[in-house]
Amino acid sequence: MGIEAFNLSSVSTPKKDTDRGERKEYVSAGAYRCKVTGIVTSDNINNYSGSPFVSFEVVTETGKHGRCRFWAIKETDAPKTKEWKAKSLKDFLVNCGVSNFSTDSDAIKSATGNWVNVVFTYEEYITKDKNTNEPKKGRMIRYRWSSKDGEEITYNPKYNKPLNPEDEAQFKKLLDEYHGDSTSQEEDAF
């Protein structure tokens, strides 16, 4: 039984977005003037089983991408939660210039193409490097609030959520376990 060469130079593979130079740059925590460029709902995602949402895709004046996500109202939500979810979405839509709220679907769709000022904040969490499994801090950028285009909006870092002291201690413990506790190694050496 003979072995043949793969002839890899003649094999084609699908190109990834990064191969075509289409890698997106995303917003960091801060205030931005953004244009709503599209809408994604949890229904649009194959095999999605989490909480339902509607997400507005936005692009800043400098070409950075962001998402303004709003969680759908569920029957199991407390009345105050239902009210907060509805108010948050309506405030965003009003700030996008939407004025017709005859149907939820039409109001949501009419935000596309409009400009709005948006503040994004971050929330840290513990994760692992996908290649090495080394513990690391991850950072989710989240929509925080908005204002109408042309109005003032201010980012305030106090709304960011770095790891709390307990999670920071857990992160340090995981790092020590991953790298080996240098203190105990030094003690063992003597």
CNS distance restraints for C-alpha pairs under 8 A (distance, minus, plus):
assign (resid   7 and name CA) (resid  11 and name CA) 7.00 0.50 0.50
assign (resid  15 and name CA) (resid  19 and name CA) 5.85 0.50 0.50
assign (resid  15 and name CA) (resid  20 and name CA) 7.23 0.50 0.50
assign (resid  16 and name CA) (resid  20 and name CA) 6.90 0.50 0.50
assign (resid  17 and name CA) (resid  21 and name CA) 6.62 0.50 0.50
assign (resid  17 and name CA) (resid  22 and name CA) 5.27 0.50 0.50
assign (resid  17 and name CA) (resid  23 and name CA) 6.18 0.50 0.50
assign (resid  18 and name CA) (resid  22 and name CA) 5.54 0.50 0.50
assign (resid  18 and name CA) (resid  23 and name CA) 5.06 0.50 0.50
assign (resid  24 and name CA) (resid  64 and name CA) 7.22 0.50 0.50
assign (resid  24 and name CA) (resid  65 and name CA) 6.85 0.50 0.50
assign (resid  25 and name CA) (resid  63 and name CA) 7.50 0.50 0.50
assign (resid  25 and name CA) (resid  64 and name CA) 5.15 0.50 0.50
assign (resid  25 and name CA) (resid  65 and name CA) 6.15 0.50 0.50
assign (resid  26 and name CA) (resid  64 and name CA) 4.91 0.50 0.50
assign (resid  26 and name CA) (resid  65 and name CA) 4.53 0.50 0.50
assign (resid  26 and name CA) (resid  66 and name CA) 5.89 0.50 0.50
assign (resid  27 and name CA) (resid  64 and name CA) 5.44 0.50 0.50
assign (resid  27 and name CA) (resid  65 and name CA) 5.80 0.50 0.50
assign (resid  27 and name CA) (resid  66 and name CA) 5.70 0.50 0.50
assign (resid  27 and name CA) (resid 120 and name CA) 7.86 0.50 0.50
assign (resid  27 and name CA) (resid 141 and name CA) 7.67 0.50 0.50
assign (resid  28 and name CA) (resid 120 and name CA) 7.06 0.50 0.50
assign (resid  28 and name CA) (resid 121 and name CA) 7.51 0.50 0.50
assign (resid  28 and name CA) (resid 122 and name CA) 7.65 0.50 0.50
assign (resid  28 and name CA) (resid 141 and name CA) 6.50 0.50 0.50
assign (resid  29 and name CA) (resid 119 and name CA) 7.36 0.50 0.50
assign (resid  29 and name CA) (resid 120 and name CA) 4.89 0.50 0.50
assign (resid  29 and name CA) (resid 121 and name CA) 4.48 0.50 0.50
assign (resid  29 and name CA) (resid 122 and name CA) 5.85 0.50 0.50
assign (resid  29 and name CA) (resid 141 and name CA) 6.57 0.50 0.50
assign (resid  29 and name CA) (resid 155 and name CA) 7.95 0.50 0.50
assign (resid  29 and name CA) (resid 157 and name CA) 7.95 0.50 0.50
assign (resid  29 and name CA) (resid 160 and name CA) 7.98 0.50 0.50
assign (resid  30 and name CA) (resid 119 and name CA) 5.62 0.50 0.50
assign (resid  30 and name CA) (resid 120 and name CA) 5.41 0.50 0.50
assign (resid  30 and name CA) (resid 121 and name CA) 6.56 0.50 0.50
assign (resid  30 and name CA) (resid 155 and name CA) 5.26 0.50 0.50
assign (resid  30 and name CA) (resid 156 and name CA) 7.80 0.50 0.50
assign (resid  31 and name CA) (resid 117 and name CA) 7.10 0.50 0.50
assign (resid  31 and name CA) (resid 118 and name CA) 5.64 0.50 0.50
assign (resid  31 and name CA) (resid 119 and name CA) 4.30 0.50 0.50
assign (resid  31 and name CA) (resid 120 and name CA) 6.43 0.50 0.50
assign (resid  31 and name CA) (resid 153 and name CA) 6.72 0.50 0.50
assign (resid  31 and name CA) (resid 154 and name CA) 6.13 0.50 0.50
assign (resid  31 and name CA) (resid 155 and name CA) 5.16 0.50 0.50
assign (resid  32 and name CA) (resid  60 and name CA) 6.26 0.50 0.50
assign (resid  32 and name CA) (resid  61 and name CA) 7.93 0.50 0.50
assign (resid  32 and name CA) (resid 117 and name CA) 5.62 0.50 0.50
assign (resid  32 and name CA) (resid 118 and name CA) 5.33 0.50 0.50
assign (resid  32 and name CA) (resid 119 and name CA) 6.38 0.50 0.50
assign (resid  33 and name CA) (resid  60 and name CA) 5.68 0.50 0.50
assign (resid  33 and name CA) (resid  61 and name CA) 6.38 0.50 0.50
assign (resid  33 and name CA) (resid 115 and name CA) 6.94 0.50 0.50
assign (resid  33 and name CA) (resid 116 and name CA) 5.87 0.50 0.50
assign (resid  33 and name CA) (resid 117 and name CA) 4.39 0.50 0.50
assign (resid  33 and name CA) (resid 118 and name CA) 6.32 0.50 0.50
assign (resid  33 and name CA) (resid 149 and name CA) 7.16 0.50 0.50
assign (resid  34 and name CA) (resid  58 and name CA) 5.75 0.50 0.50
assign (resid  34 and name CA) (resid  59 and name CA) 5.25 0.50 0.50
assign (resid  34 and name CA) (resid  60 and name CA) 4.28 0.50 0.50
assign (resid  34 and name CA) (resid  61 and name CA) 6.36 0.50 0.50
assign (resid  34 and name CA) (resid 115 and name CA) 5.48 0.50 0.50
assign (resid  34 and name CA) (resid 116 and name CA) 5.36 0.50 0.50
assign (resid  34 and name CA) (resid 117 and name CA) 5.89 0.50 0.50
assign (resid  34 and name CA) (resid 118 and name CA) 6.76 0.50 0.50
assign (resid  35 and name CA) (resid  58 and name CA) 5.33 0.50 0.50
assign (resid  35 and name CA) (resid  59 and name CA) 5.37 0.50 0.50
assign (resid  35 and name CA) (resid  60 and name CA) 6.39 0.50 0.50
assign (resid  35 and name CA) (resid  61 and name CA) 7.75 0.50 0.50
assign (resid  35 and name CA) (resid 112 and name CA) 7.83 0.50 0.50
assign (resid  35 and name CA) (resid 113 and name CA) 6.14 0.50 0.50
assign (resid  35 and name CA) (resid 114 and name CA) 5.54 0.50 0.50
assign (resid  35 and name CA) (resid 115 and name CA) 4.30 0.50 0.50
assign (resid  35 and name CA) (resid 116 and name CA) 6.33 0.50 0.50
assign (resid  36 and name CA) (resid  56 and name CA) 6.43 0.50 0.50
assign (resid  36 and name CA) (resid  57 and name CA) 5.84 0.50 0.50
assign (resid  36 and name CA) (resid  58 and name CA) 4.43 0.50 0.50
assign (resid  36 and name CA) (resid  59 and name CA) 6.71 0.50 0.50
assign (resid  36 and name CA) (resid 111 and name CA) 6.59 0.50 0.50
assign (resid  36 and name CA) (resid 112 and name CA) 4.96 0.50 0.50
assign (resid  36 and name CA) (resid 113 and name CA) 5.26 0.50 0.50
assign (resid  36 and name CA) (resid 114 and name CA) 5.61 0.50 0.50
assign (resid  36 and name CA) (resid 115 and name CA) 6.34 0.50 0.50
assign (resid  36 and name CA) (resid 116 and name CA) 7.63 0.50 0.50
assign (resid  37 and name CA) (resid  56 and name CA) 7.49 0.50 0.50
assign (resid  37 and name CA) (resid  57 and name CA) 5.56 0.50 0.50
assign (resid  37 and name CA) (resid  58 and name CA) 5.41 0.50 0.50
assign (resid  37 and name CA) (resid  59 and name CA) 6.86 0.50 0.50
assign (resid  37 and name CA) (resid 112 and name CA) 5.56 0.50 0.50
assign (resid  37 and name CA) (resid 113 and name CA) 5.74 0.50 0.50
assign (resid  38 and name CA) (resid  56 and name CA) 5.90 0.50 0.50
assign (resid  38 and name CA) (resid  57 and name CA) 4.99 0.50 0.50
assign (resid  38 and name CA) (resid  58 and name CA) 7.16 0.50 0.50
assign (resid  38 and name CA) (resid 112 and name CA) 5.83 0.50 0.50
assign (resid  38 and name CA) (resid 113 and name CA) 7.97 0.50 0.50
assign (resid  39 and name CA) (resid  54 and name CA) 7.07 0.50 0.50
assign (resid  39 and name CA) (resid  55 and name CA) 5.69 0.50 0.50
assign (resid  39 and name CA) (resid  56 and name CA) 4.67 0.50 0.50
assign (resid  39 and name CA) (resid  57 and name CA) 5.82 0.50 0.50
assign (resid  39 and name CA) (resid 109 and name CA) 7.46 0.50 0.50
assign (resid  39 and name CA) (resid 112 and name CA) 7.52 0.50 0.50
assign (resid  40 and name CA) (resid  44 and name CA) 6.40 0.50 0.50
assign (resid  40 and name CA) (resid  54 and name CA) 5.94 0.50 0.50
assign (resid  40 and name CA) (resid  55 and name CA) 5.12 0.50 0.50
assign (resid  40 and name CA) (resid  56 and name CA) 6.48 0.50 0.50
assign (resid  40 and name CA) (resid  57 and name CA) 7.36 0.50 0.50
assign (resid  41 and name CA) (resid  45 and name CA) 7.38 0.50 0.50
assign (resid  41 and name CA) (resid  52 and name CA) 7.45 0.50 0.50
assign (resid  41 and name CA) (resid  53 and name CA) 5.62 0.50 0.50
assign (resid  41 and name CA) (resid  54 and name CA) 4.33 0.50 0.50
assign (resid  41 and name CA) (resid  55 and name CA) 5.95 0.50 0.50
assign (resid  42 and name CA) (resid  48 and name CA) 6.66 0.50 0.50
assign (resid  42 and name CA) (resid  51 and name CA) 7.84 0.50 0.50
assign (resid  42 and name CA) (resid  52 and name CA) 5.31 0.50 0.50
assign (resid  42 and name CA) (resid  53 and name CA) 5.37 0.50 0.50
assign (resid  42 and name CA) (resid  54 and name CA) 6.58 0.50 0.50
assign (resid  43 and name CA) (resid  48 and name CA) 7.60 0.50 0.50
assign (resid  43 and name CA) (resid  52 and name CA) 7.57 0.50 0.50
assign (resid  51 and name CA) (resid  71 and name CA) 7.10 0.50 0.50
assign (resid  51 and name CA) (resid  72 and name CA) 7.53 0.50 0.50
assign (resid  52 and name CA) (resid  71 and name CA) 6.08 0.50 0.50
assign (resid  52 and name CA) (resid  72 and name CA) 5.36 0.50 0.50
assign (resid  53 and name CA) (resid  69 and name CA) 6.75 0.50 0.50
assign (resid  53 and name CA) (resid  70 and name CA) 5.56 0.50 0.50
assign (resid  53 and name CA) (resid  71 and name CA) 4.26 0.50 0.50
assign (resid  53 and name CA) (resid  72 and name CA) 4.92 0.50 0.50
assign (resid  54 and name CA) (resid  69 and name CA) 5.86 0.50 0.50
assign (resid  54 and name CA) (resid  70 and name CA) 5.40 0.50 0.50
assign (resid  54 and name CA) (resid  71 and name CA) 6.48 0.50 0.50
assign (resid  54 and name CA) (resid  72 and name CA) 7.00 0.50 0.50
assign (resid  55 and name CA) (resid  67 and name CA) 6.16 0.50 0.50
assign (resid  55 and name CA) (resid  68 and name CA) 5.42 0.50 0.50
assign (resid  55 and name CA) (resid  69 and name CA) 4.13 0.50 0.50
assign (resid  55 and name CA) (resid  70 and name CA) 6.14 0.50 0.50
assign (resid  56 and name CA) (resid  67 and name CA) 5.56 0.50 0.50
assign (resid  56 and name CA) (resid  68 and name CA) 5.02 0.50 0.50
assign (resid  56 and name CA) (resid  69 and name CA) 6.34 0.50 0.50
assign (resid  57 and name CA) (resid  65 and name CA) 7.31 0.50 0.50
assign (resid  57 and name CA) (resid  66 and name CA) 6.03 0.50 0.50
assign (resid  57 and name CA) (resid  67 and name CA) 4.77 0.50 0.50
assign (resid  57 and name CA) (resid  68 and name CA) 6.62 0.50 0.50
assign (resid  58 and name CA) (resid  65 and name CA) 5.76 0.50 0.50
assign (resid  58 and name CA) (resid  66 and name CA) 5.17 0.50 0.50
assign (resid  58 and name CA) (resid  67 and name CA) 5.92 0.50 0.50
assign (resid  58 and name CA) (resid  68 and name CA) 7.45 0.50 0.50
assign (resid  59 and name CA) (resid  63 and name CA) 5.62 0.50 0.50
assign (resid  59 and name CA) (resid  64 and name CA) 5.44 0.50 0.50
assign (resid  59 and name CA) (resid  65 and name CA) 4.54 0.50 0.50
assign (resid  59 and name CA) (resid  66 and name CA) 6.25 0.50 0.50
assign (resid  60 and name CA) (resid  64 and name CA) 5.20 0.50 0.50
assign (resid  60 and name CA) (resid  65 and name CA) 6.49 0.50 0.50
assign (resid  60 and name CA) (resid  66 and name CA) 7.95 0.50 0.50
assign (resid  67 and name CA) (resid 142 and name CA) 7.51 0.50 0.50
assign (resid  67 and name CA) (resid 143 and name CA) 6.88 0.50 0.50
assign (resid  68 and name CA) (resid 142 and name CA) 7.15 0.50 0.50
assign (resid  68 and name CA) (resid 143 and name CA) 4.98 0.50 0.50
assign (resid  69 and name CA) (resid 142 and name CA) 7.76 0.50 0.50
assign (resid  69 and name CA) (resid 143 and name CA) 6.67 0.50 0.50
assign (resid  70 and name CA) (resid  85 and name CA) 7.21 0.50 0.50
assign (resid  70 and name CA) (resid  88 and name CA) 7.67 0.50 0.50
assign (resid  70 and name CA) (resid  89 and name CA) 6.43 0.50 0.50
assign (resid  71 and name CA) (resid  85 and name CA) 6.75 0.50 0.50
assign (resid  72 and name CA) (resid  85 and name CA) 7.17 0.50 0.50
assign (resid  73 and name CA) (resid  77 and name CA) 6.83 0.50 0.50
assign (resid  73 and name CA) (resid  82 and name CA) 5.65 0.50 0.50
assign (resid  73 and name CA) (resid  85 and name CA) 6.56 0.50 0.50
assign (resid  73 and name CA) (resid  86 and name CA) 7.50 0.50 0.50
assign (resid  74 and name CA) (resid  82 and name CA) 7.56 0.50 0.50
assign (resid  77 and name CA) (resid  81 and name CA) 5.89 0.50 0.50
assign (resid  77 and name CA) (resid  82 and name CA) 5.99 0.50 0.50
assign (resid  78 and name CA) (resid  82 and name CA) 6.28 0.50 0.50
assign (resid  79 and name CA) (resid  83 and name CA) 6.21 0.50 0.50
assign (resid  80 and name CA) (resid  84 and name CA) 6.09 0.50 0.50
assign (resid  81 and name CA) (resid  85 and name CA) 6.10 0.50 0.50
assign (resid  82 and name CA) (resid  86 and name CA) 6.25 0.50 0.50
assign (resid  83 and name CA) (resid  87 and name CA) 6.05 0.50 0.50
assign (resid  84 and name CA) (resid  88 and name CA) 5.96 0.50 0.50
assign (resid  85 and name CA) (resid  89 and name CA) 6.36 0.50 0.50
assign (resid  86 and name CA) (resid  90 and name CA) 6.14 0.50 0.50
assign (resid  87 and name CA) (resid  91 and name CA) 5.95 0.50 0.50
assign (resid  88 and name CA) (resid  92 and name CA) 6.35 0.50 0.50
assign (resid  89 and name CA) (resid  93 and name CA) 6.22 0.50 0.50
assign (resid  90 and name CA) (resid  94 and name CA) 6.01 0.50 0.50
assign (resid  91 and name CA) (resid  95 and name CA) 6.13 0.50 0.50
assign (resid  91 and name CA) (resid 146 and name CA) 7.87 0.50 0.50
assign (resid  92 and name CA) (resid  96 and name CA) 6.25 0.50 0.50
assign (resid  92 and name CA) (resid 145 and name CA) 7.57 0.50 0.50
assign (resid  92 and name CA) (resid 146 and name CA) 6.16 0.50 0.50
assign (resid  92 and name CA) (resid 147 and name CA) 7.58 0.50 0.50
assign (resid  93 and name CA) (resid  97 and name CA) 6.52 0.50 0.50
assign (resid  93 and name CA) (resid  98 and name CA) 5.40 0.50 0.50
assign (resid  93 and name CA) (resid 107 and name CA) 7.38 0.50 0.50
assign (resid  93 and name CA) (resid 108 and name CA) 7.09 0.50 0.50
assign (resid  93 and name CA) (resid 111 and name CA) 6.33 0.50 0.50
assign (resid  94 and name CA) (resid  98 and name CA) 4.96 0.50 0.50
assign (resid  94 and name CA) (resid  99 and name CA) 6.47 0.50 0.50
assign (resid  94 and name CA) (resid 148 and name CA) 7.67 0.50 0.50
assign (resid  95 and name CA) (resid 116 and name CA) 6.11 0.50 0.50
assign (resid  95 and name CA) (resid 117 and name CA) 7.92 0.50 0.50
assign (resid  95 and name CA) (resid 146 and name CA) 6.72 0.50 0.50
assign (resid  95 and name CA) (resid 147 and name CA) 5.31 0.50 0.50
assign (resid  95 and name CA) (resid 148 and name CA) 4.20 0.50 0.50
assign (resid  95 and name CA) (resid 149 and name CA) 7.16 0.50 0.50
assign (resid  96 and name CA) (resid 111 and name CA) 5.73 0.50 0.50
assign (resid  96 and name CA) (resid 114 and name CA) 5.76 0.50 0.50
assign (resid  96 and name CA) (resid 115 and name CA) 6.04 0.50 0.50
assign (resid  96 and name CA) (resid 116 and name CA) 5.20 0.50 0.50
assign (resid  96 and name CA) (resid 148 and name CA) 6.29 0.50 0.50
assign (resid  96 and name CA) (resid 149 and name CA) 7.43 0.50 0.50
assign (resid  97 and name CA) (resid 111 and name CA) 7.09 0.50 0.50
assign (resid  97 and name CA) (resid 114 and name CA) 6.99 0.50 0.50
assign (resid  97 and name CA) (resid 148 and name CA) 7.30 0.50 0.50
assign (resid  98 and name CA) (resid 107 and name CA) 6.44 0.50 0.50
assign (resid  98 and name CA) (resid 110 and name CA) 6.43 0.50 0.50
assign (resid  98 and name CA) (resid 111 and name CA) 6.14 0.50 0.50
assign (resid  99 and name CA) (resid 107 and name CA) 7.68 0.50 0.50
assign (resid 100 and name CA) (resid 106 and name CA) 7.80 0.50 0.50
assign (resid 100 and name CA) (resid 107 and name CA) 6.06 0.50 0.50
assign (resid 101 and name CA) (resid 106 and name CA) 7.25 0.50 0.50
assign (resid 101 and name CA) (resid 107 and name CA) 5.24 0.50 0.50
assign (resid 102 and name CA) (resid 106 and name CA) 7.45 0.50 0.50
assign (resid 102 and name CA) (resid 107 and name CA) 7.39 0.50 0.50
assign (resid 103 and name CA) (resid 107 and name CA) 6.25 0.50 0.50
assign (resid 104 and name CA) (resid 108 and name CA) 6.11 0.50 0.50
assign (resid 105 and name CA) (resid 109 and name CA) 6.15 0.50 0.50
assign (resid 106 and name CA) (resid 110 and name CA) 6.03 0.50 0.50
assign (resid 107 and name CA) (resid 111 and name CA) 6.91 0.50 0.50
assign (resid 108 and name CA) (resid 112 and name CA) 7.91 0.50 0.50
assign (resid 115 and name CA) (resid 148 and name CA) 7.84 0.50 0.50
assign (resid 115 and name CA) (resid 149 and name CA) 5.77 0.50 0.50
assign (resid 116 and name CA) (resid 146 and name CA) 6.91 0.50 0.50
assign (resid 116 and name CA) (resid 147 and name CA) 6.35 0.50 0.50
assign (resid 116 and name CA) (resid 148 and name CA) 5.33 0.50 0.50
assign (resid 116 and name CA) (resid 149 and name CA) 4.63 0.50 0.50
assign (resid 117 and name CA) (resid 146 and name CA) 5.33 0.50 0.50
assign (resid 117 and name CA) (resid 147 and name CA) 5.11 0.50 0.50
assign (resid 117 and name CA) (resid 148 and name CA) 6.01 0.50 0.50
assign (resid 117 and name CA) (resid 149 and name CA) 5.58 0.50 0.50
assign (resid 117 and name CA) (resid 150 and name CA) 7.89 0.50 0.50
assign (resid 117 and name CA) (resid 151 and name CA) 7.72 0.50 0.50
assign (resid 117 and name CA) (resid 153 and name CA) 6.64 0.50 0.50
assign (resid 118 and name CA) (resid 143 and name CA) 7.24 0.50 0.50
assign (resid 118 and name CA) (resid 144 and name CA) 7.53 0.50 0.50
assign (resid 118 and name CA) (resid 145 and name CA) 5.99 0.50 0.50
assign (resid 118 and name CA) (resid 146 and name CA) 4.36 0.50 0.50
assign (resid 118 and name CA) (resid 147 and name CA) 6.64 0.50 0.50
assign (resid 118 and name CA) (resid 153 and name CA) 7.48 0.50 0.50
assign (resid 119 and name CA) (resid 143 and name CA) 6.26 0.50 0.50
assign (resid 119 and name CA) (resid 144 and name CA) 5.53 0.50 0.50
assign (resid 119 and name CA) (resid 145 and name CA) 5.46 0.50 0.50
assign (resid 119 and name CA) (resid 146 and name CA) 6.09 0.50 0.50
assign (resid 119 and name CA) (resid 153 and name CA) 7.47 0.50 0.50
assign (resid 119 and name CA) (resid 154 and name CA) 7.29 0.50 0.50
assign (resid 119 and name CA) (resid 155 and name CA) 5.88 0.50 0.50
assign (resid 120 and name CA) (resid 141 and name CA) 6.29 0.50 0.50
assign (resid 120 and name CA) (resid 142 and name CA) 5.34 0.50 0.50
assign (resid 120 and name CA) (resid 143 and name CA) 4.62 0.50 0.50
assign (resid 120 and name CA) (resid 144 and name CA) 5.31 0.50 0.50
assign (resid 120 and name CA) (resid 145 and name CA) 7.44 0.50 0.50
assign (resid 120 and name CA) (resid 155 and name CA) 7.69 0.50 0.50
assign (resid 121 and name CA) (resid 141 and name CA) 5.69 0.50 0.50
assign (resid 121 and name CA) (resid 142 and name CA) 5.43 0.50 0.50
assign (resid 121 and name CA) (resid 143 and name CA) 6.60 0.50 0.50
assign (resid 121 and name CA) (resid 144 and name CA) 6.25 0.50 0.50
assign (resid 121 and name CA) (resid 157 and name CA) 7.35 0.50 0.50
assign (resid 121 and name CA) (resid 159 and name CA) 6.51 0.50 0.50
assign (resid 121 and name CA) (resid 160 and name CA) 5.19 0.50 0.50
assign (resid 121 and name CA) (resid 161 and name CA) 7.92 0.50 0.50
assign (resid 122 and name CA) (resid 139 and name CA) 6.15 0.50 0.50
assign (resid 122 and name CA) (resid 140 and name CA) 5.43 0.50 0.50
assign (resid 122 and name CA) (resid 141 and name CA) 4.47 0.50 0.50
assign (resid 122 and name CA) (resid 142 and name CA) 5.92 0.50 0.50
assign (resid 122 and name CA) (resid 160 and name CA) 5.03 0.50 0.50
assign (resid 122 and name CA) (resid 161 and name CA) 6.11 0.50 0.50
assign (resid 122 and name CA) (resid 162 and name CA) 7.64 0.50 0.50
assign (resid 123 and name CA) (resid 139 and name CA) 5.56 0.50 0.50
assign (resid 123 and name CA) (resid 140 and name CA) 5.22 0.50 0.50
assign (resid 123 and name CA) (resid 141 and name CA) 6.57 0.50 0.50
assign (resid 123 and name CA) (resid 142 and name CA) 7.48 0.50 0.50
assign (resid 123 and name CA) (resid 160 and name CA) 6.02 0.50 0.50
assign (resid 123 and name CA) (resid 161 and name CA) 4.50 0.50 0.50
assign (resid 123 and name CA) (resid 162 and name CA) 5.87 0.50 0.50
assign (resid 123 and name CA) (resid 163 and name CA) 7.77 0.50 0.50
assign (resid 124 and name CA) (resid 137 and name CA) 6.42 0.50 0.50
assign (resid 124 and name CA) (resid 138 and name CA) 5.51 0.50 0.50
assign (resid 124 and name CA) (resid 139 and name CA) 4.45 0.50 0.50
assign (resid 124 and name CA) (resid 140 and name CA) 6.38 0.50 0.50
assign (resid 124 and name CA) (resid 161 and name CA) 6.19 0.50 0.50
assign (resid 124 and name CA) (resid 162 and name CA) 4.99 0.50 0.50
assign (resid 124 and name CA) (resid 163 and name CA) 5.55 0.50 0.50
assign (resid 125 and name CA) (resid 137 and name CA) 5.69 0.50 0.50
assign (resid 125 and name CA) (resid 138 and name CA) 5.13 0.50 0.50
assign (resid 125 and name CA) (resid 139 and name CA) 6.29 0.50 0.50
assign (resid 125 and name CA) (resid 140 and name CA) 7.91 0.50 0.50
assign (resid 125 and name CA) (resid 162 and name CA) 7.88 0.50 0.50
assign (resid 125 and name CA) (resid 163 and name CA) 6.44 0.50 0.50
assign (resid 126 and name CA) (resid 135 and name CA) 6.93 0.50 0.50
assign (resid 126 and name CA) (resid 136 and name CA) 5.97 0.50 0.50
assign (resid 126 and name CA) (resid 137 and name CA) 4.83 0.50 0.50
assign (resid 126 and name CA) (resid 138 and name CA) 5.89 0.50 0.50
assign (resid 126 and name CA) (resid 167 and name CA) 7.86 0.50 0.50
assign (resid 126 and name CA) (resid 171 and name CA) 6.68 0.50 0.50
assign (resid 127 and name CA) (resid 135 and name CA) 5.78 0.50 0.50
assign (resid 127 and name CA) (resid 136 and name CA) 5.44 0.50 0.50
assign (resid 127 and name CA) (resid 137 and name CA) 5.99 0.50 0.50
assign (resid 127 and name CA) (resid 138 and name CA) 6.05 0.50 0.50
assign (resid 128 and name CA) (resid 132 and name CA) 7.76 0.50 0.50
assign (resid 128 and name CA) (resid 133 and name CA) 4.93 0.50 0.50
assign (resid 128 and name CA) (resid 134 and name CA) 5.27 0.50 0.50
assign (resid 128 and name CA) (resid 135 and name CA) 4.33 0.50 0.50
assign (resid 128 and name CA) (resid 136 and name CA) 5.42 0.50 0.50
assign (resid 128 and name CA) (resid 137 and name CA) 7.91 0.50 0.50
assign (resid 129 and name CA) (resid 133 and name CA) 4.74 0.50 0.50
assign (resid 129 and name CA) (resid 134 and name CA) 5.22 0.50 0.50
assign (resid 129 and name CA) (resid 135 and name CA) 6.37 0.50 0.50
assign (resid 129 and name CA) (resid 136 and name CA) 6.54 0.50 0.50
assign (resid 134 and name CA) (resid 175 and name CA) 7.18 0.50 0.50
assign (resid 134 and name CA) (resid 178 and name CA) 6.44 0.50 0.50
assign (resid 135 and name CA) (resid 171 and name CA) 7.13 0.50 0.50
assign (resid 135 and name CA) (resid 174 and name CA) 6.36 0.50 0.50
assign (resid 135 and name CA) (resid 175 and name CA) 5.86 0.50 0.50
assign (resid 135 and name CA) (resid 178 and name CA) 7.45 0.50 0.50
assign (resid 136 and name CA) (resid 171 and name CA) 7.63 0.50 0.50
assign (resid 136 and name CA) (resid 175 and name CA) 7.98 0.50 0.50
assign (resid 137 and name CA) (resid 171 and name CA) 7.95 0.50 0.50
assign (resid 146 and name CA) (resid 153 and name CA) 7.29 0.50 0.50
assign (resid 147 and name CA) (resid 151 and name CA) 6.31 0.50 0.50
assign (resid 147 and name CA) (resid 152 and name CA) 7.16 0.50 0.50
assign (resid 147 and name CA) (resid 153 and name CA) 6.29 0.50 0.50
assign (resid 163 and name CA) (resid 167 and name CA) 5.62 0.50 0.50
assign (resid 163 and name CA) (resid 168 and name CA) 5.61 0.50 0.50
assign (resid 164 and name CA) (resid 168 and name CA) 6.01 0.50 0.50
assign (resid 165 and name CA) (resid 169 and name CA) 6.15 0.50 0.50
assign (resid 166 and name CA) (resid 170 and name CA) 6.26 0.50 0.50
assign (resid 167 and name CA) (resid 171 and name CA) 6.02 0.50 0.50
assign (resid 168 and name CA) (resid 172 and name CA) 6.22 0.50 0.50
assign (resid 169 and name CA) (resid 173 and name CA) 6.16 0.50 0.50
assign (resid 170 and name CA) (resid 174 and name CA) 6.18 0.50 0.50
assign (resid 171 and name CA) (resid 175 and name CA) 6.18 0.50 0.50
assign (resid 172 and name CA) (resid 176 and name CA) 6.09 0.50 0.50
assign (resid 173 and name CA) (resid 177 and name CA) 6.15 0.50 0.50
assign (resid 174 and name CA) (resid 178 and name CA) 6.08 0.50 0.50
assign (resid 175 and name CA) (resid 179 and name CA) 6.07 0.50 0.50
assign (resid 175 and name CA) (resid 180 and name CA) 7.99 0.50 0.50
assign (resid 176 and name CA) (resid 180 and name CA) 5.28 0.50 0.50
assign (resid 176 and name CA) (resid 181 and name CA) 4.90 0.50 0.50
assign (resid 176 and name CA) (resid 182 and name CA) 7.74 0.50 0.50
assign (resid 177 and name CA) (resid 181 and name CA) 6.28 0.50 0.50
assign (resid 180 and name CA) (resid 185 and name CA) 7.62 0.50 0.50
assign (resid 181 and name CA) (resid 185 and name CA) 6.41 0.50 0.50
assign (resid 182 and name CA) (resid 186 and name CA) 6.10 0.50 0.50
assign (resid 183 and name CA) (resid 187 and name CA) 6.32 0.50 0.50
assign (resid 184 and name CA) (resid 188 and name CA) 6.16 0.50 0.50
assign (resid 185 and name CA) (resid 189 and name CA) 6.37 0.50 0.50
assign (resid 186 and name CA) (resid 190 and name CA) 7.00 0.50 0.50
